[in-house]
Amino acid sequence: MVLVALSFTGITWWLSALLATAIAFALSYIFLSHQRDELSRDIAARLNRKKTDVDAESEDAVELPREGNTKK
């Protein structure tokens, strides 16, 4: 819509596209901040969620030999 409005002003098409992109970015940055913040919180929660491995407890329970206690 912004591109169409700018193209009717007599500005060249590539400059109209560039200005329309800048205007659309600025408007979305202002008016979509709530959605952006909610999405970033959701992504952070997914990354911080503890991933459970089925064999993790059994692997952790196994004692590995220490360097000084190995039998030869």
C-alpha positions as CSV (number, residue, x, y, z in Angstrom):
1,M,0.0,0.0,0.0
2,V,2.8,2.4,0.9
3,L,4.6,1.4,-2.3
4,V,1.6,2.2,-4.4
5,A,1.2,5.6,-2.7
6,L,4.8,6.4,-3.2
7,S,4.8,5.3,-6.9
8,F,1.9,7.8,-7.6
9,T,4.1,10.7,-6.3
10,G,6.4,10.4,-9.3
11,I,9.4,8.9,-7.4
12,T,11.3,6.3,-9.3
13,W,10.2,2.7,-8.7
14,W,13.4,1.6,-6.9
15,L,13.4,4.6,-4.6
16,S,9.7,4.0,-3.9
17,A,10.5,0.4,-3.0
18,L,13.3,1.4,-0.7
19,L,11.2,4.0,1.1
20,A,8.3,1.7,1.4
21,T,10.6,-1.0,3.0
22,A,11.9,1.6,5.5
23,I,8.4,2.8,6.4
24,A,7.1,-0.7,6.8
25,F,10.0,-1.7,9.0
26,A,9.5,1.4,11.2
27,L,5.8,0.8,11.5
28,S,6.2,-2.9,12.3
29,Y,8.9,-2.2,14.9
30,I,6.6,0.3,16.7
31,F,3.3,-1.5,16.4
32,L,4.4,-5.1,16.7
33,S,6.6,-4.8,19.7
34,H,4.3,-6.9,22.0
35,Q,4.4,-9.8,19.6
36,R,8.1,-9.5,19.1
37,D,8.7,-9.5,22.9
38,E,6.4,-12.5,23.4
39,L,8.1,-14.5,20.6
40,S,11.6,-13.8,22.1
41,R,10.4,-14.9,25.6
42,D,9.0,-18.1,24.0
43,I,12.3,-18.8,22.2
44,A,14.3,-18.1,25.4
45,A,12.0,-20.5,27.4
46,R,12.4,-23.2,24.8
47,L,16.2,-22.9,24.8
48,N,16.4,-22.9,28.6
49,R,14.0,-25.8,29.1
50,K,15.9,-28.8,30.4
51,K,16.1,-31.5,27.8
52,T,15.6,-34.9,29.3
53,D,17.5,-37.9,28.0
54,V,16.1,-41.3,28.6
55,D,19.5,-42.8,29.4
56,A,20.9,-39.7,31.2
57,E,20.2,-41.0,34.7
58,S,21.7,-44.4,34.1
59,E,24.7,-42.9,32.4
60,D,25.3,-40.5,35.3
61,A,25.0,-43.4,37.8
62,V,28.0,-45.3,36.2
63,E,31.3,-44.5,38.0
64,L,34.2,-44.2,35.6
65,P,37.6,-45.2,36.8
66,R,39.9,-42.4,37.9
67,E,43.3,-42.1,36.4
68,G,45.2,-43.2,39.6
69,N,42.8,-46.1,40.3
70,T,43.0,-48.1,37.1
71,K,43.9,-51.8,37.3
72,K,46.2,-53.3,34.7
